[in-house]
Amino acid sequence: MTGSSDYRRAITVAAGIDPDELRERRERLHALVAGHRPSGLVVFDQSYVQYLTGFSFLATERPVAYV
């Protein structure tokens, strides 16, 4: 895979969640917090990370990303 979009699609396919569904989930979250004008969002819980991104990891791992 050469591009970041190819990589993202591979992750979502592996997770079994349609990319459009993931986008809609993130859009709903954005609409929910938009009135508070946050400069970012930090998600630690494994289930929330998977719900919003499709990325899965073990509870003992501590993946970190700044986007």
C-alpha positions in Angstrom: 0.0 0.0 0.0 1.4 3.3 -1.0 -0.8 6.1 0.3 -2.3 7.0 3.7 -5.8 6.5 2.3 -4.9 3.0 1.3 -3.6 2.3 4.8 -6.7 3.7 6.5 -9.0 1.7 4.2 -7.0 -1.5 5.1 -7.5 -0.8 8.8 -11.2 -0.3 8.5 -11.7 -3.3 6.3 -9.7 -5.4 8.8 -11.9 -4.0 11.6 -15.1 -4.8 9.6 -16.4 -1.3 9.9 -17.4 0.5 6.7 -15.3 3.7 6.2 -18.5 5.7 5.7 -19.8 4.5 9.0 -16.6 5.6 10.7 -16.8 9.0 9.1 -20.4 9.4 10.3 -19.4 8.4 13.8 -16.7 11.1 13.9 -19.1 13.7 12.4 -21.7 12.9 15.1 -19.0 13.4 17.8 -17.9 16.6 16.2 -21.4 17.9 16.2 -21.9 17.0 19.8 -18.8 18.9 21.0 -18.7 21.7 18.4 -20.5 24.2 20.7 -17.6 23.9 23.2 -15.0 24.7 20.5 -12.5 22.2 21.7 -8.9 22.4 20.3 -8.7 18.6 20.3 -10.0 15.4 21.7 -8.2 12.7 23.6 -9.6 9.2 23.6 -7.9 6.5 25.8 -10.4 3.8 26.2 -9.9 0.9 23.8 -13.6 0.6 22.9 -13.9 4.4 22.1 -10.7 4.3 20.0 -12.1 1.3 18.0 -15.6 2.9 17.7 -14.2 6.2 16.3 -11.3 4.9 14.2 -11.6 1.2 13.6 -8.2 0.7 15.2 -7.9 -2.2 17.6 -5.2 -2.8 20.2 -4.7 -4.8 23.4 -5.6 -3.2 26.7 -2.0 -3.5 27.8 -0.7 -1.5 24.8 -0.7 2.3 24.9 -0.8 3.6 21.3 -0.5 7.4 21.0 -1.2 9.6 18.1 -1.3 13.4 17.5 -3.3 14.4 14.5 
